[in-house]
Amino acid sequence: MRDDKDPGTFELALPRKRGRPPKFGYAMSDAQRAARYRARRAGQANHSDVRKCSDMVLLDKIRGAIRGKDPELTGFLVHVLWQRYPLQLK
């Protein structure tokens, strides 16, 4: 702590806390973090271009296409996923 009236005191350089600093100035609870993750995933799921969504959202869409018994959509989505990770033969 520093006294503002005394010009001879310096601010102490205290060591920082360990770990990554909090994103919003406070530590989020596990429930808040999970809700944020689910909202971000739901936002990506609404995009029409499946080539830009994350792998998890793409897998959710594949699961939904299989559940809806749509073989053409399932094949297309699997092809998009397959294009992201090409097989490298040695």
Rosetta silent file (secondary structure, phi, psi, omega in degrees, C-alpha in Angstrom):
SEQUENCE: MRDDKDPGTFELALPRKRGRPPKFGYAMSDAQRAARYRARRAGQANHSDVRKCSDMVLLDKIRGAIRGKDPELTGFLVHVLWQRYPLQLK
SCORE:     score description
SCORE:     0.000 S_00000001
   1 L     0.000  143.849 -174.133    0.000    0.000    0.000 S_00000001
   2 L  -119.607  138.479  177.136    1.298    3.455   -0.863 S_00000001
   3 L   -89.076  120.122 -177.981    0.782    6.729    0.965 S_00000001
   4 L   -68.600  -22.970 -176.847   -0.238    9.441   -1.538 S_00000001
   5 L   -84.194  -18.496 -177.761    0.983   12.223    0.774 S_00000001
   6 L  -102.880  111.616 -177.622    4.526   10.876    1.100 S_00000001
   7 L   -73.470  -10.998 -177.744    6.527   11.344   -2.126 S_00000001
   8 L   -87.845   -8.425 -179.524    9.294    9.031   -0.913 S_00000001
   9 L   -89.080  145.750  179.940    7.229    5.827   -0.865 S_00000001
  10 L  -114.424  155.730  175.548    7.164    3.509   -3.825 S_00000001
  11 L   -73.236  131.535  179.717    4.577    1.029   -4.987 S_00000001
  12 L   -75.245  137.902  176.901    5.588   -2.468   -4.017 S_00000001
  13 L   -89.281   89.552 -179.773    6.051   -4.904   -6.865 S_00000001
  14 L   -82.161  146.561  179.162    4.012   -7.804   -5.532 S_00000001
  15 L   -66.299  145.043  179.860    4.138  -11.089   -7.362 S_00000001
  16 L   -76.222  160.208  176.365    1.192  -11.764   -9.652 S_00000001
  17 L   -68.446  154.802  178.631   -1.218  -14.592   -9.078 S_00000001
  18 L   -76.546  155.090  174.169   -0.522  -17.856  -10.833 S_00000001
  19 L    91.805 -179.635 -178.788   -2.465  -18.919  -13.877 S_00000001
  20 L   -75.508  137.950  179.719   -4.291  -17.165  -16.629 S_00000001
  21 L   -67.458  150.271 -178.837   -5.875  -13.814  -15.689 S_00000001
  22 L   -65.106  146.122 -174.943   -9.694  -13.758  -15.579 S_00000001
  23 L   -72.014  -39.568 -175.381  -11.388  -12.707  -18.799 S_00000001
  24 L  -111.400   19.341  178.667  -13.996  -10.347  -17.343 S_00000001
  25 L    89.753   -6.893  177.127  -12.161   -9.147  -14.239 S_00000001
  26 L  -145.385  157.072 -179.803  -13.569  -11.909  -12.041 S_00000001
  27 L   -77.192  130.935  178.368  -13.358  -15.675  -12.016 S_00000001
  28 L   -83.846  147.462  175.448  -16.297  -17.374  -13.717 S_00000001
  29 L   -76.188  167.840  178.643  -17.977  -20.331  -12.080 S_00000001
  30 H   -62.162  -37.814  179.743  -18.102  -23.670  -13.884 S_00000001
  31 H   -65.846  -40.536  178.459  -21.798  -23.120  -14.659 S_00000001
  32 H   -65.437  -42.082  179.948  -21.101  -19.688  -16.193 S_00000001
  33 H   -63.962  -41.962  179.653  -18.258  -21.086  -18.277 S_00000001
  34 H   -67.931  -38.945  178.806  -20.418  -23.968  -19.520 S_00000001
  35 H   -64.739  -39.667  177.348  -23.327  -21.639  -20.352 S_00000001
  36 H   -63.919  -41.396  178.080  -20.988  -19.411  -22.349 S_00000001
  37 H   -63.649  -44.771 -179.805  -19.628  -22.443  -24.232 S_00000001
  38 H   -65.176  -39.543  179.166  -23.147  -23.708  -25.035 S_00000001
  39 H   -66.180  -40.052  179.034  -24.260  -20.274  -26.252 S_00000001
  40 H   -65.241  -40.587  178.292  -21.198  -19.955  -28.478 S_00000001
  41 H   -66.964  -40.501  178.438  -21.840  -23.414  -29.919 S_00000001
  42 H   -65.931  -35.793  177.553  -25.517  -22.656  -30.509 S_00000001
  43 H   -65.545  -37.379  177.663  -24.559  -19.440  -32.286 S_00000001
  44 H   -71.467  -31.266 -177.149  -22.259  -21.326  -34.620 S_00000001
  45 H   -68.327  -21.799 -178.327  -24.923  -23.956  -35.309 S_00000001
  46 L   -83.569   -9.268  179.117  -27.205  -21.299  -36.805 S_00000001
  47 L   -71.539  144.946 -178.451  -24.732  -20.364  -39.550 S_00000001
  48 L   -81.437  -25.828 -178.340  -25.598  -21.623  -42.990 S_00000001
  49 L   -90.323  106.913 -177.388  -21.992  -22.265  -44.052 S_00000001
  50 L   -75.126  -14.266 -179.611  -20.872  -25.501  -42.405 S_00000001
  51 L   -72.517  -18.195 -178.115  -17.322  -25.056  -43.664 S_00000001
  52 L  -100.232   -8.806 -177.437  -16.773  -22.233  -41.142 S_00000001
  53 L   -82.257  165.835 -178.015  -18.245  -23.864  -38.033 S_00000001
  54 L   -74.345  167.446 -179.722  -16.188  -25.730  -35.446 S_00000001
  55 H   -62.142  -39.832 -178.754  -15.662  -29.478  -35.466 S_00000001
  56 H   -65.466  -39.776  177.650  -17.995  -30.002  -32.518 S_00000001
  57 H   -66.787  -39.442  177.706  -20.822  -28.113  -34.224 S_00000001
  58 H   -63.427  -40.876  176.654  -20.195  -30.091  -37.402 S_00000001
  59 H   -65.169  -36.579  175.279  -20.383  -33.333  -35.437 S_00000001
  60 H   -62.541  -41.275  178.592  -23.660  -32.149  -33.883 S_00000001
  61 H   -66.604  -38.775  176.582  -25.013  -31.487  -37.377 S_00000001
  62 H   -62.778  -44.723  178.552  -23.884  -34.961  -38.539 S_00000001
  63 H   -59.619  -41.753  178.701  -25.592  -36.504  -35.513 S_00000001
  64 H   -66.943  -37.527  178.679  -28.786  -34.592  -36.326 S_00000001
  65 H   -68.223  -37.007  176.967  -28.688  -35.644  -39.983 S_00000001
  66 H   -66.759  -43.237  179.857  -28.265  -39.294  -38.978 S_00000001
  67 H   -64.140  -35.621  179.007  -31.116  -38.971  -36.488 S_00000001
  68 L   -82.235   -0.214  178.138  -33.269  -37.346  -39.190 S_00000001
  69 L    56.247   50.152  177.696  -32.406  -40.175  -41.598 S_00000001
  70 L  -114.027   93.606 -174.763  -31.111  -37.858  -44.314 S_00000001
  71 H   -67.313  -31.537 -179.805  -28.334  -39.773  -46.110 S_00000001
  72 H   -68.018  -45.822  178.830  -27.489  -36.971  -48.572 S_00000001
  73 H   -65.844  -40.079  178.319  -26.956  -34.369  -45.851 S_00000001
  74 H   -60.976  -45.474  178.986  -25.050  -36.882  -43.725 S_00000001
  75 H   -61.961  -41.519  179.079  -22.749  -37.689  -46.636 S_00000001
  76 H   -63.959  -45.466 -178.404  -22.137  -34.016  -47.371 S_00000001
  77 H   -66.289  -39.171  177.223  -21.328  -33.181  -43.747 S_00000001
  78 H   -65.267  -37.659  178.082  -19.003  -36.172  -43.399 S_00000001
  79 H   -63.939  -41.171  177.736  -17.278  -35.100  -46.619 S_00000001
  80 H   -61.502  -43.856  178.443  -16.756  -31.579  -45.205 S_00000001
  81 H   -65.002  -39.494 -179.946  -15.243  -33.089  -42.051 S_00000001
  82 H   -64.822  -35.801  179.239  -13.094  -35.438  -44.126 S_00000001
  83 H   -67.654  -27.606  179.012  -11.750  -32.497  -46.159 S_00000001
  84 H   -68.766  -32.238 -176.187  -10.540  -30.792  -42.978 S_00000001
  85 L  -126.132   78.596 -177.783   -8.314  -33.709  -42.058 S_00000001
  86 L   -67.418  145.819 -179.909   -6.915  -35.254  -45.229 S_00000001
  87 L   -75.763  128.635 -179.768   -5.374  -38.690  -44.925 S_00000001
  88 L  -109.329  108.216  179.650   -1.611  -38.579  -45.298 S_00000001
  89 L   -88.270  142.696 -179.889   -0.198  -41.831  -46.591 S_00000001
  90 L   -98.755    0.000    0.000    3.466  -42.551  -46.099 S_00000001
